[in-house]
Amino acid sequence: MAMSLKTQVMLRIGAVADSEFWVALPKAHAKLFRIVEREGDASGARLTIDYAVMLIAEQIVIDRMMSETLGGATHNGKSDYHN
């Protein structure tokens, strides 16, 4: 039986909340589209599930880091820079 995308992401970075996964998924998809559009699909290597999992995991880590670093720069939970 094939593992879900979320399960594969969790194997890379540990526990992931559903909300983190669903927020990261469209961002990772958009990033993949931009990469393929700009650089090509690398003979299909960028069109694999493993590559998608890597991008999703990377986006979750980025979102966590943004939350931590911008957390102190927000007012009432909203950043002056990213509203």
N, C-alpha and C positions, 0 to 999 in steps of 0.2 A: 504494500500500500504506500502511495506517495505521501510525503509529509507536506503539510500546508506551508505556504509562504511564511506565515507568522512563526511557525515552529522552526523553520530553517533560519529565520532571522534570530530567534532566541538562542539557537545553538551557537551563533556567532557572537552575540553581545549580552546574553543573559536575559533576565525577565524583561518583558515588554508588555505594557498595558495596551488593551484594545484601542484606546483613544490615541496612543502614540503611533500604533501601527497604521490606523486609518488616516491620520493626519499626514504621516510620512509617505504613504503609498502614492498619492497623486503627485507629490513633489518629486519623488524618485522617478515616476513615469515621465514627467515633463523633462527631467534631467536626462533620462535615457533618450528621449526623442531629440533633444538638442545635441547630444553627443553623436548620435547616429547621423543626424542631419549634417553636422559639421565635419565629423571624422570618418563616417562610414560605419559599417557593422563589423569590421575586422573579420571578414569571411564567416560571419555568423556568430563569432565569439561573444559579441555584445547583445545577442538576441537569445541568450540562454537564461534559464531559470536562475542558475548560480550568479550570473551577472546582475540580474534584477534583485536577488536577495542581498547581494553586496551593496547595491545602491540604496535599498530600503534601510538596511542596517546603518549605513553611513548617514542617511538623512535623520534617523532617530537620534544618533549620537550628536549630530549637528544641532538638532532641535533642543536636545537636553542642554548642550553647552550654551546655546543662545538664551535659554530660559534662565540658566544659572548666572550668566554674565549680565544679561539685561534685567534680571530680577531686581538688582539694586538700583537700576536706572529707571524704574517705572513708578508711576503715581497711580494708586488705586488699580493696580494690575495692568495699566496701559503704558506703553513706552511712548515717549515723545518722538521717537524715531521710526517706530514700526506700528502705526495704528491701522 
